[in-house]
Amino acid sequence: MTFQQFAFRNVIRNKRTYAAYFLSSAFSVMIFFVYALFIFNPDINKGVTASAAIELMTAAEVIMYVFSFLFVLYSVSTFLKSRKREFGILMMHGMTRSQLNTMIFLENMLIGIAAIFTGIGAGIITGKLFLMIGSRMIGIESLPFYLPGKALGWTVGAFLVLFLCISIFTTTLVRVNKLIDLFQAGEKPKKEPKVSKVLSILSAILLIIGYYLAATTTMETILIRILPVIGMTIIGTYFFYTQLSVFIIKLLQKNQALFWKKTNIITFSSLAYRLKDNARMFFMVTIVSTVAFCAVGTLASMNVMNKEFRENYPAAISYIAKGEHPIHEQNMQQIKQEIKEKNVDYSTLKIPIKFVEIADSSDEYAYEKMPVIAFSDYKRSSEMAGYTFTEEKLTGTESLALLTSSLETFDSQTYTLKQENIKLLQNKATEHVVFPYQILFSEGLVISDELYQKLSAVSMDTFTGFYTDEFEKTAGIADHLVENGAAYAPRDDGAAIIDSKEFAMSVSGTLYHIKMSMYRMMLFVAFLIGAVFFIAAGSFLYFRLYADLEYDRRLYLTIKKVGLTDGELNKIVTQQLVLLFFVPIIVAIIHSVFAFMALQSFFTMSIATEMIIVLACFFIAQVIYFFFIRHNYLRNLKKTLI
């Protein structure tokens, strides 16, 4: 038997231990390869969102590659620690340090190369399916299967370099001063786990503060709070596993009624050691799972955009004519003609907009001119959009901030007009959106009909809205007038008019198509990355479990000699596996819930349903994985107990 055959048989004999590592690595290779098929497919350049898709998938490739490096490094180091006794036997029979390093290098490269070809093979088999799903989610024509040489070259080259670097690096991880250390690696009695009360309390404080800041964040504060909250959550989570969790177990051990009940003495005693020994693994699983949940959940929450879109764009097509110009009538005829060609039923509404001069304002960002509309026109447009109108009629100098899709929060303001120093008191905003934010150059006001008739305008605009229940069909209308669905209003900086266009316009069908294509593409990318992260998190648990298998066999064999039954063994192992598998996931779910509470500040509608569905799916997947691992672990554990 050659040395290479010896290394190959070592891998085959340890196939149970290497299985999760191999399959997770192969899955990462497959997803990397599938993304490469998208990036290098020549037909994707025909899509509207092609450049954005390629950029996102390239970023996903980089993220996945970096994560794969860390994942493989952790996996290999875990295997090496669990094989110290084996290494001791080999060195006792004459294996040199150089030969040991060569054996470890060959084993790692063998698994790595097998994972590369398995991943690419699976990618080729499923490539057409991924291309069909991906092109549908992105919103482009179905992509034909194409196997570019660059995709193969990038995948093989990238992961070959990854496994080569890991294989070279991991040969330095097994450092032995004495041969006896290798033989006793799995038999040395574990030290009593020690904890710090200060760090335990610090962990609880950091997590509570982080959760509070996330739960109370708003659109204005989210950018300021995001980094401190992430930092506090990461540090708090680390100390939770290394200190606080062990501290809680020790408190439970002091409860004699609980500790001495049936088999709890074994469960709690072993659990304290497991939590301390596996603290870093629990921490990694929690953080990786949280990232996976948030990545998928964040993009899944974009589904509410369909609900919000109708509120932010009540008119399928909005057009504001600035002043009197022949081009407006020409544009109106063109829009009506294109709507008719698409066979869309619609109704129209015209609203005059006055611009009044502002002498003074409590709003430091106010322009010198402000658009105002009459309350009756606001009511007509709301009813035209299909809203149930319940707002009370304005009187005197009362005014409402004109709600747009970009103005969701506001402060009370006072505006003093140049005309007769009339003071407008704005204490509330309208309940409904009348104009999309693209077609007004500044925030506007709704005022009473009496005051509107009284005010003199320095300039006049006319809003025309085209209303229909089939707004998606307006995609592509008037593309020669708008760019990506919108022609923005001219902005007045007080000194000059910026942008020479005579009109502002938005086509909700086009805007909806572009945004949904982008969000679907992001969801597709995030889902695959989230799947890689989640599978890797499960693999971490698998590695740690089987790394402790020999120790657990000796432990339960000793206890079985004093009368432990099979039923009691199943109960103890199940209790410990439940904590091992579900504590990190539950902590990750709690982290994600508060992250989603912060995300809610971006939406006017609730995203709770989408979040519950995402978290429930991940949790169900973990439950299935738990029962699969529990069955196999008990079967392997009982082999030596018979």
C-alpha positions in Angstrom: 0.0 0.0 0.0 1.4 3.4 -1.0 1.4 6.5 1.2 -1.2 8.0 -1.1 -3.5 4.9 -0.8 -3.1 5.1 3.0 -4.3 8.8 3.0 -7.2 7.8 0.7 -8.3 5.0 3.0 -8.1 7.2 6.0 -10.7 9.5 4.4 -12.9 6.6 3.4 -12.8 5.1 6.9 -13.8 8.4 8.4 -16.5 9.1 5.9 -19.2 9.6 8.6 -17.2 12.4 10.2 -16.2 14.0 6.9 -19.7 13.6 5.3 -21.2 17.0 6.5 -17.9 18.8 5.7 -17.8 17.3 2.2 -21.4 17.9 1.4 -21.4 21.5 2.7 -18.2 22.2 0.7 -19.7 20.7 -2.4 -22.9 22.7 -2.0 -20.9 25.9 -1.7 -19.0 25.0 -4.9 -22.3 24.3 -6.6 -23.8 27.7 -5.7 -20.6 29.5 -6.7 -20.7 27.7 -10.0 -24.4 28.5 -10.6 -23.7 32.2 -10.0 -20.8 32.0 -12.4 -23.2 30.5 -15.0 -25.3 33.6 -14.6 -22.4 36.1 -14.7 -20.8 34.6 -17.8 -24.0 33.7 -19.7 -23.8 35.9 -22.9 -27.6 36.2 -23.1 -28.0 37.9 -19.7 -26.8 41.1 -21.1 -30.1 41.5 -22.9 -31.9 42.0 -19.6 -33.0 45.4 -18.3 -31.3 44.8 -15.0 -28.3 42.9 -16.4 -25.6 45.1 -15.0 -27.2 45.2 -11.5 -27.6 41.4 -11.6 -24.0 40.8 -12.5 -22.8 43.2 -9.8 -24.9 41.5 -7.1 -23.9 38.0 -8.1 -20.3 38.9 -8.3 -20.6 40.4 -4.7 -22.3 37.1 -3.7 -19.4 35.1 -5.1 -16.9 37.1 -3.0 -19.0 36.8 0.2 -19.5 33.1 -0.3 -15.8 32.5 -1.1 -14.6 34.3 2.0 -17.1 32.5 4.1 -16.1 29.1 2.5 -12.5 29.8 3.5 -13.5 30.4 7.1 -15.9 27.4 7.1 -13.3 25.0 5.7 -10.6 26.3 8.1 -12.9 25.7 11.1 -14.0 22.3 9.9 -10.4 21.0 9.3 -9.2 22.3 12.7 -12.1 20.5 14.4 -11.2 17.2 12.6 -7.6 17.5 13.5 -8.3 18.0 17.2 -10.6 14.9 17.2 -7.9 12.8 15.6 -5.0 13.4 18.0 -5.1 9.9 19.4 -4.9 8.5 15.9 -1.9 10.7 15.2 -0.2 9.5 18.4 -0.6 5.8 17.3 0.9 6.6 13.9 3.8 8.5 15.3 4.5 5.7 17.8 4.8 3.3 14.8 7.4 5.5 13.2 5.6 8.2 11.2 7.7 11.3 11.1 6.4 14.8 11.6 6.9 15.5 7.8 4.9 12.4 6.9 2.1 13.4 9.2 1.9 16.8 7.5 2.0 15.2 4.1 -0.9 12.8 5.1 -3.0 15.7 6.4 -2.3 17.7 3.2 -3.2 14.8 0.9 -6.5 14.1 2.9 -7.6 17.7 2.7 -6.8 18.0 -1.0 -8.6 14.7 -1.7 -11.8 15.9 0.0 -11.4 19.4 -1.6 -11.0 18.1 -5.1 -13.8 15.6 -4.7 -16.0 18.5 -3.4 -15.1 20.7 -6.4 -16.0 18.1 -9.0 -19.1 17.0 -7.1 -20.3 20.6 -6.8 -19.6 21.4 -10.4 -21.4 18.2 -11.5 -24.4 19.1 -9.4 -24.3 22.6 -10.8 -24.3 21.3 -14.4 -27.2 19.0 -13.7 -29.3 21.7 -11.9 -27.9 24.6 -13.9 -30.8 24.9 -16.3 -33.3 24.9 -13.5 -31.4 27.6 -11.6 -31.2 29.7 -14.9 -35.0 29.3 -15.4 -35.8 30.3 -11.8 -33.2 33.1 -11.7 -34.3 34.7 -15.0 -37.9 34.5 -13.9 -37.2 36.2 -10.5 -35.0 38.8 -12.1 -37.6 39.6 -14.7 -35.8 38.8 -17.9 -36.4 36.3 -20.7 -35.6 32.7 -19.9 -31.8 32.1 -20.3 -30.7 29.0 -22.3 -28.2 26.7 -20.7 -24.7 27.6 -21.6 -21.5 26.2 -20.1 -18.9 28.9 -20.4 -15.3 28.0 -19.9 -14.8 31.0 -17.7 -17.4 29.7 -15.2 -15.6 26.3 -15.0 -12.2 28.0 -14.8 -13.2 30.5 -12.1 -14.8 27.8 -10.0 -12.1 25.2 -10.2 -9.3 27.8 -9.8 -10.9 29.6 -6.9 -11.7 26.5 -4.8 -8.5 24.7 -5.8 -6.5 27.7 -4.4 -8.8 27.7 -1.3 -8.3 24.1 -0.5 -4.6 24.3 -1.3 -4.1 27.2 1.1 -6.2 25.5 3.8 -4.3 22.2 3.4 -0.9 24.0 3.7 -2.0 26.0 6.7 -3.7 23.2 8.6 -0.5 21.2 8.7 0.8 23.7 11.3 -2.3 23.2 13.5 -1.2 19.9 15.0 1.6 20.9 17.3 2.9 18.2 19.7 5.6 18.6 22.3 5.1 15.1 23.9 3.7 11.9 22.4 1.7 11.3 25.5 -0.3 14.4 24.8 -1.7 12.8 21.7 -2.8 9.7 23.5 -4.4 11.5 26.3 -6.1 14.2 24.2 -9.5 12.6 24.5 -9.0 11.1 28.0 -7.8 14.0 30.1 -10.4 15.0 32.8 -12.0 18.3 31.9 -11.5 21.2 34.2 -14.4 22.6 36.1 -15.9 25.4 33.9 -15.3 28.8 35.5 -17.4 31.9 34.9 -17.2 35.6 35.6 -20.2 37.2 37.2 -19.1 40.6 35.8 -18.9 39.3 32.2 -22.2 37.4 32.7 -23.9 40.6 33.8 -22.2 42.6 31.0 -23.5 40.1 28.5 -27.1 40.5 29.7 -26.8 44.4 29.8 -25.3 44.5 26.2 -28.1 42.3 24.8 -30.9 44.1 26.6 -29.6 47.6 25.4 -29.0 46.3 21.9 -32.6 44.8 21.7 -34.0 48.1 23.1 -32.2 50.3 20.6 -33.3 48.0 17.7 -36.9 47.9 18.9 -37.2 51.7 19.3 -35.3 52.7 16.1 -36.9 55.0 13.5 -36.1 55.9 10.0 -34.1 58.9 11.3 -32.0 56.9 13.9 -31.4 53.6 12.1 -28.2 54.7 10.4 -26.8 56.0 13.7 -27.8 53.0 15.7 -27.0 50.1 13.3 -23.3 49.8 14.0 -23.5 50.1 17.8 -26.4 47.6 18.0 -24.5 45.1 15.8 -21.4 45.5 18.0 -23.2 45.2 21.3 -25.2 42.1 20.0 -22.0 40.3 18.8 -20.1 41.0 22.0 -23.1 40.2 24.2 -23.7 36.9 22.3 -20.1 35.8 22.7 -20.2 36.4 26.5 -23.6 34.9 26.6 -22.2 31.5 25.5 -18.8 31.7 27.3 -20.1 33.2 30.6 -23.8 33.8 31.1 -25.1 30.4 29.9 -22.7 28.5 32.1 -23.5 30.9 35.0 -27.3 30.0 34.5 -26.5 26.2 34.5 -24.5 26.6 37.7 -27.5 28.4 39.3 -29.8 25.5 38.3 -27.3 23.0 39.8 -27.8 24.7 43.2 -31.5 24.0 43.0 -31.3 20.5 44.6 -34.9 19.7 43.9 -34.3 20.1 40.2 -30.7 18.9 40.0 -31.3 15.6 41.8 -34.5 14.8 40.0 -34.2 11.6 37.9 -31.4 11.9 35.3 -31.0 15.7 35.6 -27.7 15.3 37.5 -26.2 13.8 34.4 -27.8 16.3 32.0 -26.9 19.4 33.9 -23.4 18.3 34.8 -22.5 17.4 31.2 -24.3 20.5 29.9 -22.1 22.9 31.8 -19.0 21.4 30.2 -20.6 21.2 26.7 -21.6 24.9 26.8 -18.1 26.0 27.9 -16.3 23.7 25.4 -18.6 24.6 22.5 -19.1 28.3 23.3 -17.2 29.5 20.2 -19.0 27.0 18.0 -22.4 28.2 19.4 -21.3 31.8 18.8 -20.4 31.1 15.2 -23.6 29.2 14.5 -25.7 32.0 16.1 -24.0 34.7 14.1 -24.0 32.8 10.8 -27.7 31.8 11.3 -28.7 35.4 12.2 -27.0 36.6 9.0 -28.9 33.9 7.0 -32.2 34.8 8.5 -31.8 38.5 8.1 -30.5 38.2 4.5 -33.5 36.1 3.4 -36.0 37.9 5.7 -35.0 41.4 4.6 -35.5 40.6 0.9 -38.6 38.6 1.6 -40.0 41.7 3.3 -39.8 43.6 0.1 -42.9 41.7 -0.9 -44.9 44.4 1.0 -43.7 46.8 -1.7 -46.6 45.5 -3.9 -49.0 46.6 -1.1 -47.3 49.9 -0.5 -46.9 50.7 -4.2 -50.5 51.5 -4.8 -50.5 53.8 -1.8 -47.3 55.6 -2.9 -48.5 55.9 -6.5 -52.3 56.3 -6.5 -52.3 57.4 -10.2 -50.9 54.9 -12.7 -49.4 57.9 -14.6 -48.8 61.2 -13.0 -48.0 64.3 -15.1 -47.4 67.9 -14.0 -47.4 70.5 -16.6 -45.3 73.5 -15.6 -46.8 76.7 -17.0 -48.4 76.9 -20.5 -46.5 75.2 -23.2 -47.6 73.4 -26.4 -45.6 70.3 -25.6 -48.1 69.4 -22.7 -51.0 68.8 -25.1 -48.7 66.8 -27.3 -47.6 64.7 -24.4 -51.1 64.1 -23.2 -52.2 62.9 -26.6 -49.2 60.5 -26.8 -49.9 59.1 -23.3 -53.6 58.5 -24.1 -52.8 56.9 -27.4 -50.4 54.4 -25.8 -52.8 53.6 -22.9 -55.5 52.9 -25.5 -53.1 50.6 -27.5 -52.6 48.6 -24.3 -56.4 48.3 -23.9 -56.4 49.7 -20.4 -59.5 51.3 -18.9 -58.7 54.5 -17.1 -60.1 57.8 -15.8 -58.4 61.2 -15.5 -58.3 64.0 -13.0 -56.8 67.5 -13.2 -55.7 69.5 -10.2 -54.4 73.1 -10.3 -51.3 73.7 -8.1 -50.4 77.2 -6.9 -46.9 78.2 -5.9 -46.9 80.8 -3.1 -43.9 82.8 -1.8 -42.7 82.1 1.7 -41.4 85.0 3.8 -40.4 83.0 6.8 -40.6 79.4 8.0 -39.7 77.3 11.0 -38.5 74.7 8.4 -34.9 75.4 7.7 -35.0 73.4 4.5 -38.1 75.2 3.0 -37.8 76.7 -0.4 -38.8 80.3 -1.3 -41.8 79.0 -3.1 -44.1 76.3 -1.9 -46.8 74.3 -3.8 -50.3 74.3 -2.3 -53.5 72.6 -3.3 -57.1 73.0 -2.2 -58.6 70.5 0.3 -61.5 69.7 -2.1 -58.9 68.7 -4.8 -57.1 66.5 -2.3 -60.4 64.8 -1.4 -61.2 64.3 -5.1 -57.9 62.7 -5.9 -58.1 60.4 -2.8 -61.5 59.2 -3.8 -60.3 58.7 -7.4 -57.6 56.5 -6.1 -60.2 54.4 -4.3 -59.5 55.5 -0.7 -62.2 55.8 1.9 -62.0 59.5 2.8 -62.6 60.3 6.5 -60.5 63.5 7.0 -62.2 66.6 8.4 -62.5 69.6 6.3 -59.8 72.3 6.8 -60.8 75.8 7.9 -59.0 79.1 8.3 -55.2 78.8 8.2 -55.0 75.1 9.0 -52.9 73.1 6.6 -51.7 69.5 6.1 -48.3 68.4 5.0 -48.8 66.8 1.6 -47.8 63.1 2.2 -45.6 61.6 -0.5 -43.8 58.2 -0.7 -40.6 60.0 0.6 -42.3 61.9 3.4 -43.4 59.4 6.0 -42.5 61.3 9.1 -42.6 65.1 9.7 -42.4 67.8 12.3 -45.0 70.5 12.9 -44.1 73.7 11.0 -45.2 77.3 10.7 -45.0 79.1 7.3 -45.4 82.9 6.9 -46.5 83.9 3.4 -45.4 87.1 1.8 -49.0 87.8 0.9 -50.4 89.7 3.9 -48.1 87.8 6.2 -50.6 84.9 6.4 -49.4 82.2 8.8 -50.0 78.6 7.8 -50.1 76.2 10.7 -49.1 72.7 9.7 -49.6 70.2 12.5 -50.5 67.0 10.7 -50.0 65.2 7.4 -52.5 64.0 4.9 -53.6 60.4 5.3 -53.1 59.5 1.7 -50.5 60.2 -1.0 -51.7 62.4 -3.8 -48.5 63.0 -5.8 -45.5 60.7 -6.1 -42.3 62.4 -4.7 -40.7 62.5 -8.2 -43.1 65.1 -9.6 -42.8 67.9 -6.9 -39.6 69.8 -6.4 -40.4 70.4 -2.7 -42.8 69.4 0.0 -46.3 70.8 -0.4 -49.3 71.7 1.7 -53.1 71.1 1.5 -55.0 74.2 2.6 -58.7 75.1 2.9 -60.7 75.9 -0.2 -61.4 79.5 1.0 -57.7 80.3 1.6 -56.7 78.6 -1.7 -59.1 81.0 -3.6 -57.7 84.0 -1.7 -54.0 83.3 -2.3 -52.2 84.8 -5.3 -49.9 82.4 -7.2 -46.4 83.4 -8.4 -46.7 80.4 -10.8 -49.2 77.7 -11.6 -48.8 74.0 -12.5 -51.4 71.5 -13.5 -51.4 67.9 -12.3 -53.1 65.3 -14.5 -53.6 61.8 -13.1 -54.4 58.7 -15.0 -56.1 56.2 -12.7 -56.6 52.5 -13.4 -56.7 49.2 -11.5 -54.3 47.7 -14.0 -51.3 49.9 -13.3 -48.9 47.1 -14.0 -49.9 47.3 -17.7 -48.6 50.9 -17.9 -45.0 49.6 -17.9 -43.2 51.0 -20.9 -45.7 53.8 -21.6 -44.1 57.1 -22.7 -40.6 55.8 -22.4 -39.4 58.6 -24.7 -40.6 61.1 -22.0 -39.2 59.4 -18.9 -36.0 57.7 -17.9 -36.6 54.5 -15.9 -40.2 55.4 -15.3 -39.8 59.0 -14.0 -39.0 62.5 -15.3 -38.2 64.5 -12.1 -39.5 67.9 -11.4 -37.3 71.0 -12.0 -35.7 72.1 -8.7 -35.6 75.7 -7.7 -32.6 76.5 -5.4 -33.7 80.1 -4.9 -31.4 81.5 -7.5 -31.9 79.4 -10.6 -34.1 76.6 -12.0 -32.1 73.4 -12.2 -33.3 71.2 -15.1 -34.9 72.7 -18.1 -37.8 70.3 -18.6 -41.2 71.8 -18.8 -42.9 68.8 -17.1 -42.5 66.2 -14.4 -43.9 62.7 -14.8 -44.0 59.2 -13.3 -45.2 55.9 -14.8 -46.0 53.5 -11.9 -46.0 50.4 -14.1 -42.4 51.0 -15.3 -41.2 51.9 -11.8 -42.9 48.8 -10.3 -41.4 46.6 -13.0 -37.9 47.9 -12.3 -38.1 47.8 -8.5 -39.7 44.3 -8.4 -37.1 43.0 -10.8 -34.3 44.3 -8.6 -35.9 43.0 -5.4 -36.6 39.6 -6.9 -33.0 39.4 -8.1 -31.7 40.4 -4.6 -34.0 37.8 -3.0 -32.7 35.1 -5.3 -29.1 35.9 -4.4 -29.9 36.3 -0.7 -31.8 33.0 -0.6 -28.9 31.0 -2.1 -26.4 32.7 0.2 -28.7 32.2 3.2 -29.0 28.5 2.3 -25.2 28.1 2.2 -24.9 29.8 5.6 -27.7 27.8 7.1 -26.3 24.5 5.9 -22.8 25.5 7.1 -24.3 26.3 10.6 -25.8 22.8 10.7 -22.5 21.4 9.7 -20.7 23.2 12.6 -23.1 21.4 15.0 -22.5 18.1 13.2 -18.7 18.5 13.5 -18.8 19.3 17.1 -21.1 16.4 17.9 -19.0 13.8 16.3 -15.8 15.3 17.6 -17.1 14.4 21.1 -18.5 11.0 20.1 -15.6 9.0 21.6 -15.7 10.9 24.9 -19.5 10.4 25.0 -19.2 6.7 24.4 -16.8 6.3 27.4 -19.0 8.4 29.5 -22.3 6.6 28.8 -20.6 3.2 28.9 -19.5 4.0 32.5 -22.9 5.2 33.5 -24.6 2.2 31.9 -22.6 -0.1 34.1 -24.4 1.4 37.2 -27.9 0.9 35.8 -28.6 3.5 33.0 -31.5 2.1 30.9 -31.9 2.7 27.1 -34.9 4.9 27.7 -32.9 7.1 30.2 -30.0 7.2 27.7 -32.3 8.3 24.9 -33.8 11.0 27.2 -30.4 12.4 28.3 -29.0 12.4 24.8 -32.2 14.0 23.4 -32.2 16.8 26.0 -28.5 17.6 25.3 -29.0 17.5 21.5 -32.1 19.8 21.8 -30.0 22.4 23.6 -27.1 21.9 21.2 -29.2 22.3 18.1 -31.9 24.8 19.2 -30.2 27.2 21.7 -28.1 28.8 18.9 -31.0 28.8 16.5 -33.5 30.3 19.0 -30.9 33.0 20.0 -30.4 33.7 16.3 -34.2 34.0 15.8 -34.4 36.4 18.8 -31.6 38.5 17.2 -33.4 38.4 13.9 -36.8 39.5 15.4 -35.3 42.6 16.8 -33.4 43.3 13.5 -36.7 43.0 11.7 -38.3 45.4 14.2 -35.7 47.9 13.2 -36.3 47.1 9.5 -40.0 47.8 10.0 -39.1 51.6 10.2 -38.5 51.4 6.4 -42.1 50.4 5.8 -45.5 51.9 6.4 -47.1 48.5 6.3 -46.4 45.6 8.6 -43.8 43.0 7.5 -44.6 40.6 10.4 -46.2 38.0 8.2 -43.2 37.8 5.9 -40.8 37.6 8.8 -42.8 34.8 10.6 -42.9 32.8 7.4 -39.1 33.1 6.8 -38.2 32.2 10.5 -40.7 29.4 10.6 -39.2 27.8 7.4 -35.7 27.9 8.9 -36.9 26.5 12.2 -38.8 23.6 10.5 -35.6 22.8 8.5 -33.6 22.7 11.8 -36.2 20.4 13.4 -35.9 18.0 10.5 -32.1 18.1 10.6 -32.3 17.5 14.4 -34.3 14.3 14.1 -32.0 13.0 11.4 -28.9 13.7 13.4 -30.4 12.4 16.6 -31.3 9.1 15.0 -27.8 8.6 13.6 -26.0 9.8 16.7 -27.9 7.4 19.0 -27.3 4.5 16.6 -23.6 5.2 16.6 -23.4 5.8 20.3 -25.2 2.5 21.2 -22.8 0.4 19.0 -20.2 0.3 21.8 -22.8 0.1 24.6 -24.3 -3.3 23.6 
